[in-house]
Structures are given as C-alpha cells and as structure tokens.
Amino acid sequence: MHGCGNDFIVIDEFNVSSEESAAAERELSEIARVLCRRRFSVGADGLIFVCDSAENDVRMRIFNADGSEAEMSGNGIRCCAKYAYDKGIAPRKMRVETLGGVRIVEIVDAVGDDAEVCEVRVEMGKPEFKCVHAPFRMGSDEIRLTVLSIGNPHAVMLVDSFDFDVDAIGRRISALFDGGVNVNFVAVRCDDSDDSDDRSEMNEIAVRTYERGVGETLSCGTGSTASVFALQKLGLIDAKKPVKVLTRGCTLTVELHNDTAYLTGPAEKVYEGEIASPRFRLWRAGDDAE
C-alpha cells in the first residue's frame, strides 16, 4: 500500500496467537530490513503490522526500512486504517493505537470509481515544541530549526528552494539529535502576481522530508503536519484556512482546529501477495525451526 508514494508492506497480525507473537518479537526488525530492501526483496519505505488492541479498534506497529521501530506515521496510519476497514477489522471511524499515542482515523470516501483508493482523515493531535526557529551549528554553518514532536520527533527548516541534496543535508541535520529526527524542508509558496511581502494569507506550502531510518521519501504525513504547526508558530500561514501541502508524491491537506491538526490524504492498495523467503518462514516458525 502507499499514501502519496510513501509505500508500506502491510502484514495482518490481527489473529496471530500470543505464542506466535512472542516468538516473532525478536525478529521483527530483521524482517523489516529483509522485506523493505528494494530490488532484492518486496521493497518499501516501511513495514506495518496490523495488530489487535485491548482498548482500541486496532493497533499499528511500524518499522522503518532500516529495522528501527517508529512511533507514528501519518501516511502509514491511513494505509493501516484502510486495510482494517476493508478487511472488516474496524469501523469507518476507528481508534488506532500507536507508540506515539492513540489517533482517531476516519475513512472519508473512495476516490472516483476505484475502491482501492480512498481519502482518509487522521486526528494528528497537538504538538510539543522544543524550540522555534532556533540556531544550530552544522559544521561551519549556522542553520535555524523549529523542533517539535507530534508523536514522533521533527525538525523543520525554512528554505527558498530545493536546490540541494535533501537526503544528504537531512541526514546531517538528523544526526545533530540523540536518536535522530525527521527533517522537513519547507518552502512557503507565494502567488507571483502578489507584490506584497505579507505571507500570512497564503495557505499553500511545499515540503520535502528526510525520514530517519529511511532517507528522503516521496511524502511524509507527520512531517507535513509538523511543518504546518511550525509555520503557524512563526506566523507564516493563516491557521484558520486549510493548508495544501505539496509533496513529491501528491497533495495532502492539513487543518488546524483548537491547536489540533487533522491530516487528510489518499491511501491506496497496490497489490496483495505471499512471500516464500526462507528467513520469513524461520521467523514464523519460531525457536523450534531448524
């Protein structure tokens, strides 16, 4: 599945026994690395496990391509929700448990005549700011970042253009923080016909994101949301209006109501299949496998 080109392998763990889950726990990171390796395996930005939850409709566990477990994914949770709804696991409006907290997710509607594509709206929650437009040293250069958490950590940097290596610079900025952060480069888009320097009425931005454990992705839902929060804090957008976020994959919409963000965007099933990797069978078999 994918959300705006941010692609995920989705594995249904909803009816897996506790014994199987316990046997598998030690191998989850390795399985993510094996399955997400492009050209040598299925290939994806991340691996999502759709799991049972004691108190909510569904639980999502998400692993990055490098095997690290992520707290939350705005694009990933839309894919998880669509999968759970399509399979009859959860209702149209559901509570999804993540490491970054519980999110309310709603299946809005199918896109056109294609039932494999739908719009999904996610209540992303409120931000926790660490700093706003603060100076950081990166080698001999000084950069300014807004750092915040919306269930997972983000750094937001304003740019005039994307005429640089997003992956390389993002990796360097991420390394400034213990455990790394997702790094969002944001350009506020202005109408060329507007001679005013006042950008407060603009509601369209462009975002490119370096995701820790993955690299640059075509889209990042939490990164888009974090970018809107950062621009609101800096007074560069009108928070009363929906914000169109242009990513390399497609356009997302972020709305702010009472300091809470709502992210809307597509989720699409690409295909279903089975994998016969010996290492994957070993993971399923547990400790008794030869």
C-alpha positions in Angstrom: 0.0 0.0 0.0 1.0 3.6 -0.3 0.0 7.1 0.9 1.2 9.7 -1.6 4.0 7.5 -2.7 5.2 6.7 0.8 4.9 2.9 0.5 4.5 0.2 3.1 4.2 -3.6 3.3 1.2 -4.3 5.4 1.0 -7.6 7.3 -2.1 -8.7 9.1 -1.3 -9.8 12.6 -4.8 -9.4 14.0 -5.5 -13.1 14.6 -1.9 -14.2 15.4 -1.7 -16.0 18.8 0.3 -14.6 21.6 2.7 -17.5 21.4 3.4 -16.7 17.7 3.8 -13.0 18.5 6.2 -13.7 21.4 8.3 -16.0 19.1 8.4 -13.3 16.4 9.2 -10.3 18.6 12.9 -10.7 18.4 12.9 -10.9 14.6 10.7 -8.0 13.6 13.5 -5.6 12.9 15.3 -8.1 10.8 12.1 -9.0 8.8 11.6 -5.3 8.1 15.1 -4.9 6.8 14.8 -8.0 4.6 11.4 -7.2 3.1 11.9 -3.5 2.7 15.2 -3.8 0.8 14.4 -2.5 -2.7 15.4 -4.6 -5.8 16.4 -7.5 -3.5 13.0 -8.1 -1.9 9.5 -6.6 -2.0 10.8 -3.1 -1.2 9.2 -0.4 0.8 9.8 2.6 3.0 8.4 0.7 5.9 6.7 -2.4 7.3 3.3 -2.1 9.1 1.8 -4.8 11.3 -1.9 -4.5 11.9 -2.5 -5.9 15.4 -5.2 -6.5 17.9 -5.6 -3.9 20.7 -7.1 -4.4 24.1 -8.7 -0.9 24.4 -8.9 0.3 20.8 -10.1 -0.9 17.4 -6.7 -1.7 16.0 -3.0 -1.3 16.9 -0.4 -0.3 14.4 3.3 -1.2 14.7 5.5 0.4 12.1 9.2 -0.4 11.3 11.4 1.7 9.1 13.4 0.2 6.2 16.5 0.0 8.4 14.6 -2.1 11.0 14.1 0.7 13.6 10.6 0.9 15.1 8.8 4.3 14.5 6.4 5.9 16.9 3.9 7.1 14.3 3.4 7.7 10.5 0.7 9.9 9.1 0.8 8.2 5.7 1.2 4.8 7.3 -1.7 5.1 9.6 -4.0 6.0 6.7 -2.9 2.8 5.0 -3.4 0.8 8.2 -6.9 2.2 8.6 -7.9 1.5 5.1 -6.7 -2.1 5.4 -8.5 -2.6 8.7 -11.7 -1.1 7.3 -11.6 -3.1 4.0 -11.0 -6.4 6.0 -13.9 -5.7 8.4 -11.5 -5.4 11.3 -12.5 -1.9 12.3 -15.4 0.5 11.6 -15.3 3.5 9.3 -14.3 5.8 12.2 -11.8 4.0 14.4 -9.3 4.4 17.2 -5.8 3.3 16.2 -3.2 2.7 18.9 0.4 3.6 18.0 3.6 4.1 20.0 3.0 7.8 19.6 -0.4 7.7 21.1 -4.0 6.8 20.1 -5.3 8.5 16.9 -8.8 8.9 15.6 -8.9 7.9 12.0 -11.9 8.1 9.6 -12.4 6.6 6.1 -13.8 9.6 4.2 -14.7 8.1 0.8 -13.5 6.2 -2.2 -11.7 8.3 -4.8 -13.7 8.2 -8.0 -14.7 4.7 -9.1 -11.6 3.0 -7.7 -12.4 1.2 -4.5 -8.7 0.5 -4.0 -8.1 4.3 -3.3 -9.8 6.3 -0.6 -9.4 9.5 1.3 -8.6 9.1 5.0 -8.7 11.8 7.7 -6.5 11.5 10.8 -6.7 13.4 14.0 -2.9 14.1 14.5 -3.1 15.6 17.9 -1.3 18.6 19.4 2.4 19.5 19.1 5.0 19.6 21.8 7.5 22.3 20.8 11.2 22.0 21.8 12.4 25.2 20.2 11.2 27.7 17.5 13.5 29.0 14.7 16.5 28.4 17.0 20.1 28.4 15.8 22.1 25.2 15.4 25.6 24.6 14.3 26.2 22.2 11.5 29.9 22.2 10.8 30.9 25.8 10.0 27.3 26.7 9.1 24.5 28.0 11.2 21.0 26.9 10.5 17.7 27.7 12.1 15.3 24.9 13.1 11.9 24.5 14.7 11.9 21.3 16.6 8.7 19.6 17.8 7.0 16.3 18.5 3.6 15.2 17.2 4.1 11.6 18.5 7.4 11.4 16.7 10.2 14.0 16.5 10.6 16.5 13.7 12.9 19.4 12.8 11.5 22.0 10.4 13.8 24.3 8.3 12.6 27.1 6.0 14.1 27.2 2.5 13.7 29.3 -0.5 14.2 26.4 -2.9 15.0 22.7 -3.0 18.2 23.2 -5.0 20.3 20.9 -2.7 20.7 17.3 -1.7 17.7 16.8 0.6 18.8 13.3 1.6 22.4 14.3 2.5 21.6 17.5 4.3 18.6 15.9 6.1 20.9 13.1 7.3 23.4 15.6 8.7 20.7 17.6 10.5 19.1 14.4 11.9 22.5 13.4 13.3 22.5 16.5 15.5 19.9 15.0 17.7 20.2 11.9 20.0 18.2 9.1 18.3 17.8 11.3 15.2 14.8 13.3 14.0 12.8 13.5 10.8 13.8 16.6 8.9 11.4 18.7 6.9 12.5 21.4 4.4 9.6 23.8 3.8 9.0 26.5 1.2 6.1 28.8 1.6 4.6 29.3 -1.9 3.5 32.7 -2.9 1.4 33.9 -5.8 3.8 35.6 -8.3 1.2 38.2 -9.0 1.2 39.3 -5.4 3.8 42.0 -4.8 3.1 42.0 -1.0 5.7 40.6 1.4 2.9 39.6 3.7 2.6 35.8 3.5 0.1 35.4 6.4 -2.8 34.8 3.9 -1.0 32.1 1.9 -2.3 28.5 2.5 -0.1 26.5 0.2 3.4 25.1 1.1 5.8 22.7 -0.4 7.6 20.1 1.8 10.4 17.6 1.3 11.3 15.3 4.1 14.2 13.2 5.2 12.8 10.4 7.4 15.2 8.8 9.9 15.8 5.2 9.2 14.6 5.6 5.6 16.0 8.6 3.8 14.1 11.1 1.7 10.5 9.8 1.0 8.0 11.0 -1.6 5.8 12.2 1.2 5.6 12.3 5.0 2.3 12.8 6.8 3.7 13.6 10.2 6.3 15.8 8.5 3.6 17.8 6.6 1.7 18.2 9.8 4.8 19.3 11.8 5.6 21.8 9.0 2.2 23.4 9.3 2.5 23.7 13.1 5.9 25.3 12.7 4.7 27.8 10.1 1.7 28.6 12.3 4.0 29.3 15.2 6.1 31.6 13.0 3.1 33.4 11.8 3.6 32.5 8.1 0.2 30.9 7.4 -3.4 31.6 8.2 -4.3 28.8 10.6 -8.0 29.4 10.0 -7.7 28.1 6.5 -6.9 24.6 5.3 -3.3 24.2 4.2 -2.4 22.5 1.0 0.9 20.6 1.4 2.6 19.8 -1.8 4.9 16.8 -1.5 6.8 14.9 -4.2 4.1 12.2 -4.1 0.9 14.2 -4.1 -1.0 16.9 -2.2 -2.1 16.5 1.4 -4.4 18.7 3.4 -3.8 19.8 7.0 -6.4 21.7 9.0 -5.9 23.2 12.5 -8.7 23.4 15.0 -8.1 24.4 18.6 -4.4 23.6 18.2 -5.2 20.1 17.0 -4.2 19.1 13.5 -6.3 17.0 11.1 -4.5 15.4 8.1 -6.4 14.2 5.0 -4.9 12.3 2.1 -5.2 9.2 0.0 -4.4 5.6 0.9 -4.1 3.0 -1.9 -3.8 -0.7 -2.1 -1.3 -1.6 -4.8 -1.4 -5.4 -4.6 -1.6 -8.5 -2.3 0.7 -11.4 -2.3 2.7 -14.0 -0.4 6.4 -14.3 0.2 8.3 -17.5 0.4 11.5 -16.2 1.8 13.2 -18.9 4.0 14.1 -16.3 6.5 10.5 -15.2 6.7 9.4 -18.8 7.3 12.0 -19.1 10.0 10.5 -16.1 11.8 7.1 -17.6 11.6 8.3 -21.0 12.9 9.9 -19.6 16.0 12.6 -21.2 18.1 11.8 -24.8 17.0 12.7 -24.2 13.4 15.8 -26.0 12.1 
